[in-house]
Amino acid sequence: MNTAATGFVVLGPQHRLVLLVFAAGCVALLLLGARLRRRPALQARVMRVAGAVILLVCTPFEAYDVFLGVQHPRSGLPVQICDFAWLVAGVALLTRGYRSLALLYFWGLTLSLQGVLTPELGHVFPDWQFFGFFVRHIAPVWAAVYLVGARLGPTWRDYRFAVVATGVWVVLVMSLNAVIGSNYGYLNGKPRAWSLLDLLGPWPWYVLLEIAVVAGGWALMTWPWNRSRRRSVAA
């Protein structure tokens, strides 16, 4: 599906190449996380370096988008989840704070992942914004995959924090959409490109179903980690 006049095609040649690199990175980081699990000092250093790299690489792309976005406030303001997810990823890896790690895990493995798989992108290779889009969407997913390999999964406290924080974002963004007539978060209309939202019916029902699906999916993503912790304590 063509997402813009510039010619980017979801699952077209450029997208398939990105997905190939993305998948290879996921496998490598899953294995790296597992390998460093028993070496906590080295793991901490690797995470700090990775966090710094994410911040250094992604910040110029975001700054460029902010510069363009303030000129088009109805479509270009940096208020999407993915505008925050890369920042959360960098901070989480640098600080290993439970709040940022929780958001990284949930946002990276679901919301940012959807942006990689079904991007709504108006730029093609080698445009600067083509790289900026995929770098900022892939970085949180890769970081979250590393957490899975390292077995740094969330607790139920982390789940509750992520749900509340994301709920606050939904309320604020829907309020902004109502005031300026925008569609941030696709909370007032679906993307032009095909996405999973197309399976959830018309507005506003797809928004309510999306909230339910996300909350339920995140609960399922939390349960195995806590089940394994209970087994470890019992042993």
C-alpha positions, 0 to 999 in steps of 0.5 A: 500500500502506497502511503504517500506520493513520494512512493513509500510502500508498506511491505515494498522493497525498501520496507522489506529491507528495513524489516530484514535488518530489524529482525536480525537486530532483534535476534542479535540483541535477544542473544546478547541480553541472554549472554550478559545476564550472568555478568551484571557489571558488564551488562550495566556498562553495555546498557549505559553505552546503548542508552547514550547512543540512542539519545545521541543518534535520535536527538538530531532527528527529533529536533529536526522534526520539532523544527518542522512540526511547530510550523504545522501544529495540526500534524507535526507536533512531537506528541506521539508515543513514538516521539517519547519512546526513543527518549524513554529507551535511552533514559531507561538503559542509562538509569535502569529506573523501574518506571522508564524500564516499564514504559520501554518494555510495554511501548517498545514491544507493542506501540513502537513495533506497530510503527515498524511493521505498518509505518505511515511514512511520506519519505523514502530512502535516502531522505533524512526523515526516512532514516529518522522515522525508522531509527526512532521506531526501531531503537525502542523495540531493540532495547525492549528485546534486549530486556527480554533476553536479559530477563528484565521483565516487568512486575505488576507494579510496572504494569500499573504504572505503564497503564496509568502513564499511557492513560494520561497521555491518551487524555492529554492528546485527545484534549489537544486533538479536540482543541486544534483539530488534529489526529495525534495518536490516531485517536480521532481517525485511523492511519491512511496506511493499513494498520491493526486498527482496521480490525477494530471497527469504526471510530470511536469504538476502535479507540475503546477496543484498542485501550482494552486490547492494549491493557489486556495484552500488556497484562499477558506480557506481565504475567509470565515474568511474575509467575516465574518469580513466584516459582523462584521464591518458592524454590 
